[in-house]
Amino acid sequence: MSAAIDTREDIKLSNAQIAWRAAQDIADGAYVNLGIGFPEMVARYQPPGRQAIFHTENGILDFGEAPPEGAEDWDLINAGKKAVTLKPGAAFFHHADSFAMVRGGHLDVAILGAYQVAQTGDLANWRVGSKGVPAVGGAMDLVHGAKDVFVITEHVTRKGEPKLVERCSFPLTGVGCVTRVYTSHAVIRIENGRFVLQEMLPGMSVAELQAMTGAELLIDGPVAELAVPAL
């Protein structure tokens, strides 16, 4: 495990802003699975004129926004047991059929959280030492069934340790599966076993970002400003 390092906590994106930025890269009509918890926020921030078709492992395709409080139908829930609504044409199906969609390569994007992401695209997001859920669950199917895997995460842990590393030290969810990472400080592509810096927050230097990262950041062309609205 890397030692804690100095971080730029004075400038960072909120979870909502990270989710907003990831949502901007989802194509119109894409079939998308959102991981439980933080990744579910991505559904709130689809760009005008674009609409993803959201899939949930428990058997719904094309669910909509959460209903108003008090108007929930608790027979309509996502994989995180949160109430959802249905869009015209939404479909229900068996849990086994849902995973057949995942394993059959029918999802364009899966968006997940992470404990660690390696520069090779390995993902660890289900267990930290002896702590964590009892089993990896459907995440291992999602990361190898979806065409692209986006990770949304803080850039460092609460202890200031890098979450983007040369090699994961926690049990893996998948190997070589992550294609892009959206953090509290940057947008990073994974190409040919390297972290490629695409965007970073204004007000910080590449050196400062590198100090927060547990593997080398490759600069391959201009690095854009990571600009998001106030949310």
N, C-alpha and C positions, 0 to 999 in steps of 0.2 A: 504494500500500500504506500502511495506517495505521501510525503509529509505535507502538512498544511502550508499554504503559501499566501502571500498578500493578494487580496482580491479587490476588484473595483465594485464593492457593494453600494457605493454612492451613486453609481449609474448602472441601472439594470432594468430589464423589462419585467413587468408583472406576468403572472401566469396567463392572464387574459390577453396581454399583448403578444406573448409567445404563440398562443393558440391562434390569434388573428393572423400573425405572419405566416404560420403554416397553412392556414386556410387559403391564402392567396395563391398557393401553388397547386391547388386541386383543380383539375380540368373540369369543365362543364360536362355533366353526364357521367363522371367517373363513379365507379362502384367502390365504396370506401367503408372500411371497418375502423371504428374508433375504440381504442382500449378503454378499460374501465377507469373512472376517475378523471384526472386532469385532461387526458385526450378528448373526453366527451365535450369539452368546451369548444373544440374546433367547429362543431356544427353551428354555433351561434354566429359565426363570422364569415359566411360565404360571401364572396364579392357579388355586387349587383349584376344581374344578367347571367349568373352561373349557379347551377344547382347540382350538387352531388346526389347520388343515390346511396343512402346509408344502409349498411347491412349489420345485423347483430346476430351473434352466434346462437342465441336461443330461438331464432327462427322468424325474423321479420326483415323484409326488404322494402326500403323506401318509407321509413318512419319519419315523422316530422318533429316539431318543437315540443318541449314539455308543455303539458296543459297548465292552465291557471291553478293555483293552489285551491284545493277543495273540489276541483273538477276532475281529479284523476280517476281513471279506470284501471284498477290494479291488476286486471287481466292483460293490460297492454304495458309491458315493461321491456326495457333493454337488458343486456347482459349484466349491467351493473345494478339491476333491480330498481331503476328509476322509471317513473311513468313517462310515456311518450304518447304522441298522437300519430295518426296515420294520414298519409297523402293519398289522393285518388290513384287507384291502381296498385296500392301496396299489397304485398303478398305475405302469407304465413306458410311455414313449412316445418317439417320435423327437424329436430336437432341434428340428426344424422345427415339430412339433406343440406343443412346449413354448412356442415363441415365438408361435405362433398364439394360445395361451391368454393370453399376456402382452398382445399387441397387440390382442386381441379384447375386452379389458376385463374379463377373468374373475378378476382378482386384486383382492381387497379392499384389501390393504396391501402396500407394498414398504418395507422398512427398510434404509437405506443409511448409510454414513459420509459425511463431507464434508471438503473443504478449506475451502470457503466456502459460506455460504448468504446470499442477498440478501433484503432485506425484501419484495421482490416475489415471493419463492418460487423464484427462480432457484437452480440447484444447480451447483457445480463440485466434482467429486470424482474426477477421473481424471488430471489433469496439473497440475504446478506448474512453470511456465516450461518448461525443456527436460527436466525430470525427470518420470517417470511411466510408466505402461504405454504400449505403442505405439499403442493405439486405445481409444476410449471403451467399446467392447464392448456387452454387453447392458444396461448401466445406462440408456442412453438410451431403450431400449424399455420398461424397467421404470417409469421415472419418468413416462412418458406413458400407459402402459397400466393401471397400478394406480389404483384409485379414490382412495386416500390414499397419500401418501408421507411417511413418518416419517424424520427424520434423527437419528442418535445421534452425539454428538461432544463433545470438550472445548470449553469456551466460548472459549478462546484457544489460539493456537499455542504451541509450546515457546519461541518468542521473545517471547511475551506480546502478540502481535498479535491483534486481534479476528477471529474466524471468522464472526461474524454481522455483515454489512456492508450498506451502502446499495446497492452494486453490486459484483458479482464482478469481480475482476481476472484470475482464471484462466480457462482455456477452459471453456465451459459443458457440462454434461451434459444439462441440460434447462432450459426457460424456464417460469417460473410454475407449477412442479410441486409444490414442497414445501408440505405443509399443517401440519406440526408439527415442532418441534425439541426434542430432549431433550439437555440439556448437563450438564456437570459441576456447574453452579450453578443451573439453571433449566429450567422447561418453558415453551415459547413457541409460541403459535399464530401462523399467518400468515393474516391476513384483510385483504382490500381493500388489498393492497400495504403492509401494516404488520406489525411485530413486536408482538404482543399478549402481555404478560406474564401467565401463568396461575399459575405456582408459582415460588417461589424458596427457596433454602436459608435456614433460620433463622440468625441471627447475622451477617447482612450486610444492608446498606441498599439501597434501590432505587438510590440515587446511586452506590454502589459497583458494583452490577451494570451500571448504565448506563455507567460509566467503562470497563468491560470489553467493551462492545458498540459496534460500529462504525456503528450506526444507532439512531434514536430508539426507545425502548421505550414502547409505548402502554399506559396503565393504564386498563382498561375494566371496572370493578367490583373486588370484593375479590380480592387476590392471596393464594392459599393457600400454606401452608407445604409445602415439598418434603420430605416425610418418606419415608425408605426404611429397610429393615432393614440391619443390619450383615452384610455378606456376605464 
